[in-house]
Amino acid sequence: MRLLVTGGCGFIGSAFVRMALARGHEVTNLDKLTYAGNPANVAEVADHAGYRFVHADIADADDVAGALKGVDVVVNMAAESHVDRSILDPAAFPMTDVVGTAVILDQARRAGVARFVQVSTDEVYGSIAEGRFRETDPVEPSSPYSASKAGGDLQALAWHRTYGMDVVVTRGSNTYGPRQYPEKLIPLFVTNVLDGEGLPVYGDGQQIRDWIHVDDHCAGIFAALERGRAGEVYNVGGGNERTNLEVTERILEYTGASRDLIRYVADRPGHDRRYALAAEKLHGLGWEPAVNFGDGLAATVAWYQDHRSWWEPIKSGEYRAYYEAQYGDRGAADR
């Protein structure tokens, strides 16, 4: 297939690009190169014969139209994607996640692409106290980020219903692995430990997330792309529920660091307590996660230990300003 992958210099996007090329597909990577879009993530495939890079915004109809020439399938991963940043600057998120998604959907429709895959998140469902979210459950987002992603999902499904466009939506659980920008929990805490910095745990640390390795997530997206039904949503769940505190303690164990680095801070507004996905629908397409959480987390920690040259330049400048704004004045948690 000839794929257009948007956001292909990001964490999940770059892993998907590498997987697609390894599977023999041709890839056009369209990325705006915002703060988390890192060309180093795709450096190893930059000279691949089947790879092309386009520096553009998915909200720019002309640039998108040009990138779509000769493309069979669009995999839309371009997004503003961090809850904490969405709380600090909510207006930035709908521009990419809703407006941008509508623009690229319409250009893809005009170009006659065979399939459009909208890559989304379990956070659109909100929090669930018991059980697991199914694809038929309503979306009840809690943050500006998850609300904007829900808006993008609804745009994609509307293009299927209104125009008959072949659209598939995937909703993945919390993803971890190498090359993840160090604002998310695992890379933030690993790199902080390696620098001897404190670990800011929100609230009591008992928030539960369902973790999935990035390679399993990308394989799940491929399953939906290749075998999913048009107009359907597919949950890509890892089946690895852990509290944030459990993950933190694992990181300390794997790095040999002291538990004294844990710093309980005031919880963030609207923090969802628990995410859990029912992924039987995707299992029915022949997909199962393959990476054991303990093994995957240990390998991820080792990657950050071995690749300081990748993350050290990131944790300066804009990143430091964000970090101080997010954690600098946050008081101790009331536990």
Sequence and secondary structure as in RCSB ss.txt:
>XXXX:A:sequence
MRLLVTGGCGFIGSAFVRMALARGHEVTNLDKLTYAGNPANVAEVADHAGYRFVHADIADADDVAGALKGVDVVV
NMAAESHVDRSILDPAAFPMTDVVGTAVILDQARRAGVARFVQVSTDEVYGSIAEGRFRETDPVEPSSPYSASKA
GGDLQALAWHRTYGMDVVVTRGSNTYGPRQYPEKLIPLFVTNVLDGEGLPVYGDGQQIRDWIHVDDHCAGIFAAL
ERGRAGEVYNVGGGNERTNLEVTERILEYTGASRDLIRYVADRPGHDRRYALAAEKLHGLGWEPAVNFGDGLAAT
VAWYQDHRSWWEPIKSGEYRAYYEAQYGDRGAADR
>XXXX:A:secstr
 EEEEETTTSHHHHHHHHHHHHTT EEEEEE   TT  GGGGGGGTT TTEEEEE  TT HHHHHHHTTT SEEE
E      HHHHHH TTHHHIIIIIIHHHHHHHHHHHT SEEEEEEEGGGG   SSS B TTS     SHHHHHHH
HHHHHHHHHHHHH   EEEEEE EEE TT  TTSHHHHHHHHHHTT  EEEETTS  EEEEEEHHHHHHHHHHHH
HH  TT EEEE    EEEHHHHHHHHHHHHT  GGGEEEE   TT   B  B  HHHHTTT    S HHHHHHHH
HHHHHH HHHHTTTSSTHHHHHHIIIIIT  B   
